Amino acid sequence: MTTAIAPPDVDPASLAVSTRGLRKTYRTRHGRQVAVQGLDLDVPLGGVHGFLGPNGSGKTTSIRMLLGLIRADSGTMTIFGQTVPEALPDVVARIGAIVEQPKFFPNFSARKNLDLLAGAIGVSASDVSKVLEEVGLTDRAKDKFRTYSLGMKQRLAIAATLLKDPDLLIFDEPTNGLDPAGIREIRTTMRSLAERGKTVLVSSHILAEVEQVADTVSIIGRGTLLASGRVADLIAGTTTTVRVGVADPITARQVLLEAGLTVRAEGGLLLVDGAANPADITRRLAHHELYVNELVPVRAGLESVFLELTAGQGPGTHIVTPDDAVLAGAGPSRRSRKGETK
């Protein structure tokens, strides 16, 4: 059984991001709804950190608070050891973020869109060429944005965040709606950034992808931390699962349940947790003249950790959240305060 891992007491200056006791509620027609409840989050410097949780668990709200787009009710937040939102003007140049779908001029080329942005933030044209190459869009730089696939649009958004060469990149569900090729491209880009010494904080529900790209993860449910740490350490703490094939799965399931094992059906097979040794399953079933035709240990993965921790952690009621999408560096807009608890 995986247990929650509390974040250690560490110097915030040694972390890219740290929060303690972060809380946010929203007004709804039914009263106040808690979106984030006492969240303790630590994101180490360097590498990719996965920020995981069921829909409505508070991931996007937490990111918006970090970026100063909405106000926290209580708690503390630091980015590179600086208290935010007070110190955001001092650290915003070191942050690039994509929150939901970024906006570009559809009839302008990718390069022209980036040239306009570069001019606004004082970045040279050579930097535009550099970031286009970094995300693999050099050959399509002259094409209009409206002709881009969803994956290419997302890569252009990442290129925009790279213009100011930030140390921290925050991506909120960057692979939403992408096909497998697009997902692979975004994953490769994130790993490349991490290898350059950047810190990448990525929220995602595609657990298999996060497992392939992340060095560390934090899993939240209903706005509070459930577990955090290195991916390998979290997976190592999961229960071993064995896939069992047997001619009479109904009777076999009952035998294994009576032995104190956890059993669930998957098609015509059984998934069994809690056996100290797979041979124990064979022995117990053979005692009842039930003989296995398949016995395969299933490699523990991040998905099993996630499902184990977040069982019953989905939102019980609808949480009202702001619906605007802006890039880091912009102040809170009038729309971003819609539904915000004062």
C-alpha positions as CSV (number, residue, x, y, z in Angstrom):
1,M,0.0,0.0,0.0
2,T,1.4,3.4,-1.0
3,T,1.4,5.9,1.8
4,A,1.4,9.7,1.6
5,I,4.8,11.2,1.7
6,A,4.9,14.6,3.5
7,P,7.2,17.2,2.1
8,P,10.4,17.6,4.1
9,D,11.3,20.7,6.0
10,V,13.7,22.2,3.6
11,D,15.0,25.7,2.8
12,P,12.7,27.2,0.2
13,A,15.7,28.8,-1.4
14,S,16.8,25.3,-2.5
15,L,13.5,24.7,-4.3
16,A,12.1,26.1,-7.5
17,V,8.6,26.2,-6.0
18,S,7.4,25.7,-2.4
19,T,3.9,26.2,-0.9
20,R,2.7,25.7,2.7
21,G,-0.9,25.6,3.9
22,L,-2.1,27.0,0.6
23,R,-5.9,27.5,0.6
24,K,-8.4,28.8,-1.9
25,T,-12.2,28.8,-1.9
26,Y,-14.7,30.1,-4.4
27,R,-18.2,31.4,-3.9
28,T,-20.9,29.4,-5.7
29,R,-24.7,29.6,-5.6
30,H,-24.6,26.8,-3.0
31,G,-22.0,28.7,-0.8
32,R,-18.2,28.4,-0.6
33,Q,-16.4,25.5,-2.3
34,V,-12.9,24.6,-1.3
35,A,-10.6,24.3,-4.4
36,V,-7.3,24.0,-2.6
37,Q,-7.1,23.0,1.0
38,G,-3.8,23.3,2.9
39,L,-1.6,22.4,0.0
40,D,2.1,21.7,0.8
41,L,4.0,21.4,-2.5
42,D,7.8,21.3,-3.1
43,V,9.3,21.4,-6.6
44,P,13.0,20.7,-6.7
45,L,15.4,22.8,-8.7
46,G,16.1,21.2,-12.1
47,G,14.3,18.3,-13.8
48,V,10.6,17.6,-14.6
49,H,8.1,17.6,-11.8
50,G,4.7,16.1,-12.4
51,F,1.7,17.7,-10.7
52,L,-1.0,15.1,-10.7
53,G,-4.6,14.8,-9.4
54,P,-8.1,14.0,-10.6
55,N,-10.1,16.6,-12.4
56,G,-11.2,19.3,-10.0
57,S,-8.5,18.5,-7.5
58,G,-7.0,22.0,-7.5
59,K,-4.1,21.7,-9.9
60,T,-5.0,24.7,-12.1
61,T,-6.1,26.8,-9.2
62,S,-2.8,26.2,-7.5
63,I,-0.9,27.2,-10.6
64,R,-2.9,30.4,-11.0
65,M,-2.2,31.3,-7.4
66,L,1.6,30.8,-8.0
67,L,1.4,33.1,-11.0
68,G,-0.5,35.8,-9.2
69,L,-3.5,35.4,-11.4
70,I,-5.8,34.8,-8.4
71,R,-5.3,35.4,-4.8
72,A,-4.9,32.7,-2.1
73,D,-7.1,32.9,0.9
74,S,-4.2,31.8,3.2
75,G,-0.9,30.0,3.1
76,T,2.6,30.9,1.8
77,M,4.2,30.5,-1.6
78,T,7.8,30.9,-2.8
79,I,9.4,30.8,-6.2
80,F,13.2,30.6,-6.2
81,G,13.1,31.5,-2.5
82,Q,11.1,34.7,-3.1
83,T,7.7,35.1,-1.5
84,V,5.0,35.5,-4.1
85,P,2.9,37.2,-5.2
86,E,4.7,40.1,-3.5
87,A,8.0,39.3,-5.2
88,L,6.6,38.3,-8.6
89,P,8.0,41.4,-10.3
90,D,11.5,40.2,-9.1
91,V,11.2,36.7,-10.4
92,V,8.7,36.9,-13.3
93,A,11.5,37.2,-15.8
94,R,12.7,33.7,-14.7
95,I,9.2,32.1,-15.3
96,G,7.5,31.0,-18.4
97,A,4.0,29.4,-18.3
98,I,1.2,28.1,-20.4
99,V,-2.2,28.0,-18.7
100,E,-4.8,26.4,-20.9
101,Q,-4.8,27.5,-24.6
102,P,-2.5,30.5,-25.5
103,K,-3.6,33.1,-28.0
104,F,-1.8,33.9,-31.3
105,F,-2.9,35.8,-34.4
106,P,-4.3,33.1,-36.7
107,N,-3.4,34.8,-39.9
108,F,0.2,35.6,-38.9
109,S,3.0,33.2,-39.4
110,A,4.6,31.5,-36.4
111,R,7.7,33.7,-36.8
112,K,5.7,36.9,-37.1
113,N,3.7,36.0,-33.9
114,L,7.0,35.4,-32.1
115,D,8.6,38.6,-33.6
116,L,5.8,40.7,-32.2
117,L,6.1,39.0,-28.7
118,A,9.9,39.4,-28.8
119,G,9.6,43.1,-29.6
120,A,7.3,43.6,-26.7
121,I,9.7,42.0,-24.2
122,G,12.9,43.3,-25.7
123,V,14.2,40.0,-27.2
124,S,16.2,39.9,-30.5
125,A,15.2,38.3,-33.8
126,S,18.0,35.7,-33.4
127,D,16.3,34.5,-30.2
128,V,13.2,33.9,-32.2
129,S,15.1,31.7,-34.6
130,K,16.7,29.8,-31.7
131,V,13.4,28.9,-29.9
132,L,11.7,27.9,-33.2
133,E,14.6,25.5,-33.8
134,E,14.4,24.3,-30.2
135,V,10.8,23.2,-30.6
136,G,11.2,21.8,-34.1
137,L,9.3,24.4,-36.0
138,T,12.0,26.0,-38.1
139,D,10.7,24.4,-41.3
140,R,7.1,25.7,-40.7
141,A,8.0,29.1,-39.3
142,K,6.6,30.9,-42.3
143,D,3.3,29.1,-42.2
144,K,0.2,30.8,-40.8
145,F,-0.7,29.8,-37.3
146,R,-4.2,28.8,-38.3
147,T,-2.8,26.0,-40.5
148,Y,-1.0,24.4,-37.6
149,S,-2.0,21.2,-35.9
150,L,-2.9,21.2,-32.3
151,G,0.5,19.8,-31.4
152,M,2.3,22.4,-33.4
153,K,0.3,25.2,-31.8
154,Q,1.3,23.8,-28.4
155,R,5.0,23.7,-29.4
156,L,4.7,27.3,-30.6
157,A,3.3,28.2,-27.2
158,I,6.3,26.6,-25.6
159,A,8.6,28.5,-28.0
160,A,6.9,31.7,-26.8
161,T,7.7,30.9,-23.2
162,L,11.3,30.2,-24.1
163,L,11.9,33.6,-25.6
164,K,13.1,35.1,-22.3
165,D,15.1,32.0,-21.4
166,P,13.2,31.2,-18.2
167,D,14.6,29.0,-15.4
168,L,11.1,27.7,-14.5
169,L,8.5,26.5,-17.0
170,I,5.0,25.8,-15.9
171,F,2.8,23.8,-18.2
172,D,-0.9,23.1,-17.3
173,E,-2.1,20.0,-19.2
174,P,0.2,20.6,-22.2
175,T,-0.8,17.4,-24.0
176,N,-4.6,17.9,-23.8
177,G,-6.2,16.8,-27.1
178,L,-2.9,15.8,-28.8
179,D,-2.4,12.6,-30.8
180,P,0.4,10.2,-29.8
181,A,2.9,11.9,-32.1
182,G,2.1,15.3,-30.6
183,I,2.4,13.9,-27.1
184,R,5.8,12.5,-27.9
185,E,7.0,15.8,-29.3
186,I,5.9,17.7,-26.1
187,R,7.5,15.0,-23.9
188,T,10.8,15.2,-25.9
189,T,10.7,19.0,-25.5
190,M,10.2,18.9,-21.8
191,R,13.0,16.4,-21.3
192,S,15.3,18.5,-23.4
193,L,14.5,21.6,-21.3
194,A,15.3,19.6,-18.1
195,E,18.6,18.4,-19.5
196,R,19.5,22.0,-20.1
197,G,19.1,22.7,-16.4
198,K,15.6,24.1,-16.5
199,T,12.9,23.3,-14.0
200,V,9.6,22.1,-15.6
201,L,6.4,21.9,-13.6
202,V,3.8,20.0,-15.6
203,S,0.3,19.2,-14.5
204,S,-1.2,16.3,-16.5
205,H,-3.7,13.5,-16.3
206,I,-1.9,11.3,-18.8
207,L,0.0,9.3,-16.2
208,A,1.9,7.0,-18.6
209,E,3.4,10.1,-20.2
210,V,4.3,11.7,-16.9
211,E,6.0,8.5,-15.8
212,Q,8.2,8.6,-18.9
213,V,9.2,12.2,-18.5
214,A,9.1,13.2,-14.8
215,D,11.9,12.9,-12.3
216,T,9.7,13.7,-9.3
217,V,5.9,14.0,-8.8
218,S,3.3,15.4,-6.4
219,I,-0.1,13.8,-6.3
220,I,-3.0,15.8,-4.9
221,G,-6.6,15.0,-4.2
222,R,-9.3,17.6,-3.2
223,G,-6.7,20.3,-2.9
224,T,-4.3,18.6,-0.5
225,L,-1.1,16.7,-0.9
226,L,-1.4,12.9,-1.0
227,A,2.1,11.9,-1.9
228,S,5.3,13.3,-3.3
229,G,8.8,12.2,-4.2
230,R,10.9,10.6,-6.9
231,V,8.9,8.5,-9.3
232,A,11.0,5.4,-8.7
233,D,10.5,5.7,-5.0
234,L,6.7,6.0,-5.2
235,I,6.4,3.1,-7.6
236,A,8.6,1.0,-5.4
237,G,6.0,1.4,-2.6
238,T,3.1,0.0,-4.5
239,T,1.6,-3.4,-4.0
240,T,2.7,-6.2,-6.4
241,T,0.0,-7.1,-8.8
242,V,-0.2,-10.5,-10.5
243,R,-2.3,-11.2,-13.6
244,V,-3.9,-14.7,-13.3
245,G,-5.6,-16.8,-16.0
246,V,-7.7,-19.7,-14.9
247,A,-10.5,-21.8,-16.5
248,D,-13.0,-20.9,-13.7
249,P,-12.2,-17.3,-12.7
250,I,-15.4,-16.9,-10.6
251,T,-14.5,-19.8,-8.3
252,A,-10.8,-18.8,-8.3
253,R,-11.7,-15.2,-7.3
254,Q,-13.7,-16.5,-4.4
255,V,-10.8,-18.8,-3.2
256,L,-8.3,-15.9,-3.4
257,L,-10.7,-13.5,-1.6
258,E,-11.1,-16.0,1.2
259,A,-7.3,-16.1,1.4
260,G,-7.3,-12.4,2.2
261,L,-6.0,-11.2,-1.2
262,T,-7.4,-8.3,-3.2
263,V,-8.9,-9.5,-6.5
264,R,-10.5,-7.6,-9.4
265,A,-11.6,-8.9,-12.8
266,E,-10.1,-7.7,-16.0
267,G,-11.8,-9.4,-18.9
268,G,-11.5,-13.1,-18.4
269,L,-8.4,-12.6,-16.2
270,L,-7.9,-11.8,-12.5
271,L,-5.7,-9.1,-11.1
272,V,-4.5,-10.1,-7.7
273,D,-2.8,-7.9,-5.1
274,G,-1.3,-8.8,-1.7
275,A,0.4,-12.1,-2.5
276,A,3.9,-12.3,-0.9
277,N,5.0,-14.5,-3.8
278,P,3.1,-15.4,-7.1
279,A,3.7,-19.0,-6.3
280,D,1.3,-18.6,-3.3
281,I,-1.5,-17.9,-5.8
282,T,-0.7,-21.1,-7.7
283,R,-0.6,-23.2,-4.5
284,R,-3.9,-21.9,-3.2
285,L,-5.7,-22.4,-6.4
286,A,-4.2,-25.9,-7.0
287,H,-5.5,-26.9,-3.6
288,H,-9.0,-26.4,-5.0
289,E,-8.1,-28.2,-8.3
290,L,-8.0,-24.8,-10.1
291,Y,-4.9,-24.7,-12.3
292,V,-3.6,-21.4,-13.7
293,N,-2.8,-21.1,-17.4
294,E,-1.3,-17.6,-17.0
295,L,0.6,-16.1,-14.1
296,V,2.3,-12.8,-14.9
297,P,3.6,-10.1,-12.4
298,V,2.4,-6.7,-13.5
299,R,5.1,-4.0,-13.3
300,A,4.0,-1.4,-10.9
301,G,3.5,2.0,-12.5
302,L,2.6,5.6,-11.6
303,E,-1.0,4.9,-12.7
304,S,-1.4,2.3,-10.0
305,V,0.0,4.7,-7.4
306,F,-2.3,7.4,-8.6
307,L,-5.4,5.3,-8.6
308,E,-4.6,3.9,-5.1
309,L,-4.1,7.3,-3.6
310,T,-6.9,9.2,-5.3
311,A,-9.7,6.6,-4.9
312,G,-12.7,8.6,-3.8
313,Q,-10.7,11.9,-4.1
314,G,-12.6,13.3,-7.1
315,P,-14.6,16.4,-6.5
316,G,-17.9,15.8,-4.7
317,T,-19.5,18.9,-6.1
318,H,-18.8,21.4,-8.9
319,I,-16.0,23.8,-8.2
320,V,-16.3,27.2,-9.8
321,T,-13.0,28.4,-11.2
322,P,-11.9,31.3,-13.4
323,D,-12.1,30.4,-17.0
324,D,-9.5,32.7,-18.6
325,A,-6.2,31.6,-19.9
326,V,-3.2,33.9,-19.7
327,L,0.6,33.6,-19.9
328,A,2.9,34.2,-16.9
329,G,4.1,37.7,-16.6
330,A,0.6,39.3,-17.0
331,G,-1.1,40.7,-14.0
332,P,-4.6,39.4,-12.9
333,S,-7.3,40.5,-15.3
334,R,-10.8,41.5,-14.5
335,R,-12.0,38.1,-15.8
336,S,-9.5,36.2,-13.8
337,R,-11.2,37.4,-10.6
338,K,-14.6,36.0,-11.7
339,G,-15.9,33.8,-8.9
340,E,-12.9,34.6,-6.7
341,T,-13.4,34.6,-2.9
342,K,-12.4,38.0,-1.6
